[in-house]
């Protein structure tokens, strides 16, 4: 190579390094600002938008998410909330927590619409109930209104291999159910009462939010799953559609323009989000710098 070529390569290398460190400085300033604001960036910076709440996988109690939903209810920039569900269910308490949080959103004046994805069953359907309107795909698996408590009992197997567990309890029901002994009649009755109470709570949610008499809901609330098309006919959902149809309904019913941006509800604090963004950006920048130097797989090396 000539001297001019070497100088040109050095200049390009210095320019890349300067750009990398300039970006790192900007990210550092943003991170410092997030820390200064106590982990909460001002809501006013967001602009009006539709909040999208994705609920997927097994539903359990999530205090961070519940706090973020409560914050959304106070955010004047949020015009509506779209709950997008793809979940087979989860704990009754987890479903109840989200149910009550979304009810509070509606009471705060936020339009709430639910969109059921591939599966929205059991607690997944419970979470959709506070919505003003529920959209479902024709083939969505939904319903499964009910409560289940399962256990297993291996005392006979343990006896065959010569093991005998010993259990000390403060009362006769403390170890019910137990894998080490069969359920007693007293234990079975106590557990059945718990399941029945949770079931009646779930049933009441459906009756109240779907505006259907209990005698109409109870035959549907035997634990069966159904397709979205069946659920529509039964009155458990309002319409067939997805997120586009939900946005159209919000525009027609509440004047929430379909052109408004959608932003996901993220339970992470602003500091955690900035840290995640910073680490991702620094990582990508580092890979780009290594590739430019020919030290990363896939780099174009001089011949």
C-alpha positions in Angstrom: 0.0 0.0 0.0 1.1 3.6 -0.6 1.5 6.2 2.2 -1.7 8.0 1.1 -3.7 4.8 1.4 -2.3 4.1 4.9 -3.2 7.7 5.9 -6.7 7.3 4.5 -7.3 4.0 6.3 -6.0 5.5 9.6 -8.4 8.5 9.1 -11.4 6.2 8.6 -10.4 4.1 11.6 -10.2 7.2 13.8 -13.5 8.5 12.5 -15.2 5.1 13.4 -13.7 5.2 16.9 -14.8 8.8 17.4 -18.3 7.9 16.3 -18.4 5.0 18.7 -17.3 7.0 21.7 -19.6 9.9 20.8 -22.6 7.5 20.8 -21.4 6.0 24.1 -21.3 9.5 25.6 -24.8 10.3 24.5 -26.1 7.0 25.9 -24.3 7.8 29.2 -26.0 11.2 29.3 -29.4 9.6 28.7 -28.8 7.0 31.4 -27.7 9.7 33.8 -30.9 11.6 33.1 -33.0 8.5 33.7 -31.2 7.9 37.0 -31.6 11.6 38.0 -35.4 11.4 37.4 -35.6 8.5 39.8 -36.3 5.8 37.1 -39.3 7.6 35.7 -39.1 9.6 32.5 -41.7 12.4 32.2 -44.9 11.1 30.6 -45.3 14.4 28.7 -42.4 13.3 26.4 -44.4 10.4 25.0 -47.2 12.1 23.1 -50.7 10.7 22.6 -50.8 7.0 21.8 -52.6 3.7 22.3 -51.1 1.5 25.0 -50.7 -2.2 24.0 -50.6 -4.7 26.8 -49.3 -8.1 25.7 -50.3 -11.0 28.0 -48.6 -14.3 27.0 -47.5 -17.5 28.5 -48.6 -18.7 32.0 -50.3 -15.9 34.0 -49.0 -15.3 37.5 -49.0 -12.4 39.9 -46.7 -9.6 38.6 -46.6 -6.6 40.9 -44.4 -4.6 38.5 -46.9 -5.0 35.7 -49.8 -4.1 38.0 -48.0 -0.9 39.0 -47.3 0.0 35.4 -51.0 -0.5 34.5 -51.9 1.8 37.4 -49.5 4.4 36.1 -51.1 4.1 32.6 -54.5 4.9 34.1 -53.0 8.3 35.3 -51.2 9.0 32.0 -53.2 11.6 30.0 -51.2 10.7 26.9 -52.8 7.2 26.8 -56.0 7.5 24.7 -56.9 3.8 25.0 -55.5 0.4 26.0 -55.4 -2.7 23.8 -54.9 -6.0 25.7 -53.5 -8.6 23.4 -53.8 -12.1 24.9 -52.1 -15.4 24.0 -52.1 -17.5 27.1 -53.4 -20.9 28.1 -54.1 -19.6 31.6 -52.3 -19.6 34.9 -53.1 -18.9 38.6 -56.5 -17.7 39.7 -54.8 -14.9 41.8 -52.6 -13.8 38.8 -55.7 -13.6 36.6 -57.6 -11.8 39.3 -54.8 -9.2 39.7 -54.8 -8.3 36.0 -58.6 -8.4 35.9 -58.9 -5.8 38.7 -56.1 -3.6 37.2 -57.9 -3.5 33.9 -61.3 -2.8 35.6 -59.6 0.1 37.3 -58.4 1.4 33.9 -61.9 1.5 32.6 -63.1 3.2 35.8 -60.4 5.8 35.2 -62.0 6.6 31.8 -59.6 4.7 29.5 -61.3 2.7 26.7 -60.1 -0.9 27.0 -60.4 -3.4 24.1 -59.2 -7.1 24.2 -57.8 -9.1 21.3 -57.6 -12.9 21.7 -54.7 -14.6 19.8 -54.1 -18.3 19.4 -55.1 -19.2 22.9 -57.0 -17.2 25.6 -58.3 -19.8 28.0 -59.1 -20.0 31.7 -57.2 -17.1 33.3 -56.4 -15.9 29.8 -60.1 -15.4 29.2 -60.5 -13.9 32.7 -58.1 -11.1 31.8 -60.2 -10.2 28.7 -63.4 -9.8 30.7 -63.0 -6.1 31.8 -62.6 -5.0 28.2 -65.4 -3.0 26.7 -65.2 -5.2 23.6 -63.5 -8.6 23.0 -62.2 -9.5 19.5 -61.2 -13.1 18.7 -60.0 -15.1 15.8 -62.4 -17.7 14.5 -59.9 -20.5 15.5 -58.9 -19.0 18.9 -59.0 -21.5 21.7 -60.9 -19.8 24.5 -63.3 -20.4 27.3 -62.2 -23.1 29.8 -64.1 -21.2 32.5 -63.3 -23.1 35.7 -60.8 -24.0 38.3 -58.6 -27.0 38.7 -56.4 -28.3 41.6 -54.3 -31.3 40.9 -52.0 -33.4 43.0 -50.5 -36.9 42.9 -50.2 -39.6 45.5 -47.3 -42.2 45.6 -47.7 -43.9 48.9 -48.2 -47.3 47.3 -45.1 -46.9 45.1 -43.0 -45.8 48.1 -44.3 -48.9 50.0 -43.1 -51.2 47.3 -39.5 -49.8 47.4 -39.5 -49.8 51.2 -39.8 -46.1 51.9 -42.1 -44.7 54.6 -42.4 -40.9 54.9 -43.0 -39.3 58.3 -45.0 -36.1 58.5 -45.6 -33.8 61.5 -48.4 -31.3 61.1 -50.2 -28.8 63.4 -53.6 -30.0 62.2 -55.2 -32.8 60.2 -55.6 -30.7 57.0 -52.1 -29.1 56.9 -50.7 -31.8 54.6 -53.8 -32.1 52.3 -53.2 -32.8 49.5 -50.0 -34.8 50.1 -48.1 -37.0 47.7 -47.3 -39.3 50.6 -50.8 -40.4 51.6 -54.3 -40.5 50.1 -56.7 -37.6 50.6 -58.9 -38.0 53.6 -62.6 -37.3 53.3 -62.2 -34.2 55.4 -59.3 -33.0 53.3 -61.2 -33.6 50.1 -64.2 -31.7 51.3 -62.0 -28.7 52.4 -60.2 -28.6 49.1 -63.4 -28.9 47.1 -64.8 -25.9 49.0 -61.7 -23.9 48.0 -62.1 -24.8 44.3 -65.8 -24.1 44.4 -65.3 -20.7 45.9 -62.7 -19.7 43.3 -65.1 -21.1 40.6 -67.9 -18.9 41.9 -65.6 -15.9 41.7 -64.8 -16.6 38.1 -68.4 -17.3 37.2 -69.4 -14.0 38.8 -66.8 -12.1 36.7 -68.3 -13.6 33.5 -71.9 -12.8 34.6 -71.1 -9.2 35.5 -68.9 -8.3 32.6 -70.7 -10.2 29.8 -74.1 -9.0 31.1 -75.5 -12.5 30.9 -77.7 -14.3 33.5 -76.0 -17.0 35.6 -78.3 -19.7 34.3 -77.0 -18.9 30.8 -73.3 -18.8 31.8 -73.2 -21.8 34.0 -73.7 -24.4 31.2 -70.8 -22.8 29.4 -68.6 -22.7 32.6 -68.0 -26.4 32.9 -64.3 -26.1 31.9 -64.9 -26.7 28.2 -62.7 -24.9 25.6 -64.3 -23.6 22.5 -63.3 -21.8 19.3 -63.6 -18.1 18.8 -66.5 -18.7 16.5 -68.3 -20.9 19.1 -67.5 -18.3 21.8 -69.1 -15.6 19.6 -72.3 -17.6 19.2 -72.3 -18.2 23.0 -71.9 -14.5 23.8 -68.4 -14.8 25.4 -66.8 -12.6 22.8 -68.1 -9.7 20.8 -66.6 -9.9 17.3 -64.2 -11.8 15.0 -61.0 -9.9 14.3 -57.6 -8.9 15.4 -55.6 -5.7 16.3 -56.6 -3.9 13.1 -60.3 -4.4 13.8 -59.8 -3.4 17.4 -58.2 -0.1 16.3 -61.1 0.5 13.9 -63.6 0.0 16.7 -61.7 2.4 19.0 -61.7 5.0 16.2 -65.4 4.6 15.4 -66.6 4.3 19.1 -64.2 6.5 21.0 -62.6 8.8 18.4 -59.2 7.3 18.9 -57.5 7.9 15.6 -56.2 4.9 13.9 -53.0 6.9 13.0 -52.0 7.2 16.7 -48.9 5.3 17.5 -49.0 2.1 19.5 -46.6 1.7 22.5 -46.2 -1.5 24.5 -46.7 -1.3 28.3 -43.3 -2.3 29.7 -43.1 -3.0 33.5 -39.4 -2.3 33.5 -38.4 1.1 35.0 -37.0 3.8 32.7 -33.5 3.1 34.1 -33.8 -0.6 33.2 -35.0 0.3 29.7 -32.2 2.7 29.1 -29.7 0.1 30.4 -31.1 -2.5 28.1 -30.9 -0.1 25.1 -27.4 1.0 26.1 -26.1 -2.5 26.4 -27.6 -3.5 23.1 -26.3 -0.4 21.3 -22.8 -0.8 22.8 -22.8 -4.5 21.8 -23.8 -3.7 18.3 -21.3 -0.9 18.0 -18.5 -3.1 19.3 -19.3 -5.8 16.8 -19.4 -3.2 14.0 -16.0 -1.9 15.1 -14.5 -5.4 15.2 -16.0 -6.2 11.8 -14.5 -3.0 10.4 -11.1 -4.2 11.7 -11.6 -7.6 10.3 -11.7 -9.3 13.7 -15.3 -10.7 13.6 -16.7 -13.5 11.5 -18.3 -12.2 8.4 -16.0 -9.3 8.1 -14.7 -8.4 4.7 -10.9 -8.8 4.8 -8.5 -7.1 2.5 -6.9 -9.4 0.0 
